[in-house]
Amino acid sequence: MHRTQILLEDEQYELLKKESVRTGKSIGELVRSAVDKQYSDADRRERLRQAFRDAAGAADLEDFDGLSGEEYVAKIRRQWTERVDRMWEQ
């Protein structure tokens, strides 16, 4: 583990103090957790995967091949999610 010093805005420090009291975690633990969440590769991949899922089939389209717009979007989302899942399994 490495020791470092950082400067925080007053509001940031107050937020961390309140969260520390609420959770019982030290300010250092909270900062390390925030760094892991923001910069870890695994978390970044999961956020990207979720963004793909959220974006899949987002268009509000009219009937296509006899499907209503809602059915079409559901079909595209399902296919896109499967494609993204396969991509991440490789």
N, C-alpha and C positions, 0 to 999 in steps of 0.2 A: 504494500500500500504506500502511496506517496502523499505527502502533506503539501498542501498548496494554500495560498491566500487569494481571495477574490473580493472585489468590491461590489456590494449590492446597493441598489436604490433603497431608500427607506421603506417604500411600499413592499418591495420584494422581501426584505428582511422581516417585516411585520407579518406578511403572509406565511413565511416559513416558520416563524415563532408560533403563530396560531395553529398551523398544521401540526407542528411538533407537539404542542399540548394536546391537540385533539387525538392524534394517533399514538402518542407515546414514543415516537421515533425521534432520534436526534436530528438536528438540522443537517449534519453531515450525511446521515442516511437518506434524508429527503433529497439532497442535492445529488448524491450518487444514483439514486433511483431515477431522478429526472434525466441525468446524463445517459443512463442505460436506455431509458425509454426513447430518448431523442436520437441517440447515435448508434445503438447496437444494430448490427446487420440483421439479426433474426427479427427484431421488432420492425425494422424498416421494411423487410420483405413482407411481413404480415400486413403492415399498413398498405403497402403497394397492392398486395393481393386483394385486400378489402376494397381498395379504391377501384380496382378493375371490376370486382363484383358489383359495386354500387353503380358504376357507370354503364354496365352491360344492359343494353336494351332500354336506355333511358329515354329514347325518342318516343313521342306520342304519335304513332303512325295509324293511318286509316287501314281498313280491311286489306289483307294481302293473302292470296290463295284461299279465299273463303274464311280466313280467320278475322276475328274482330281485332281492333287495335290492342286490347288488353291481352287476348290470347297470343297474338304475335309477339308482344313484348315479353310475356312469360316464357314463350318458347326460346326466344333469342337469349334471354337471361340465363335460362337453364343450359343452353348450349355453350354460351360464353363462360359460365362458371366451370363447366366440365373441362373446357379447353384450358382455362387458367390453372385449374387444379392439376391437369396433366403436365402443363408447362413447369409448374413448381416441383413436381415429383421427379423430374429428370435431373 
